[in-house]
Amino acid sequence: MNARITDAILDLVREERARQNVKWRRAPGEWFDPEALKLAVLIEEVGEVGIELQPGGTNEQLKAELVQVAAVAVAWAEMLS
């Protein structure tokens, strides 16, 4: 593990969480939708990862999609805390 790379990726996840909060007009920890909707959002993001794994996908876009998956998972975990 390279701590510098990990820190940089976690910074991207934090930035994506902030964008999500603005996009969905939510404060951190205010994702009150049903669990099934949370799962649907997470699966949709994972699906976008799958698209980037297809021919023509780029590593940069793949990383962006993985960051979005992580950010959605973090948002859900925040609601469980």
Beta strands, then each sheet from edge to edge (+ up, - down):
end
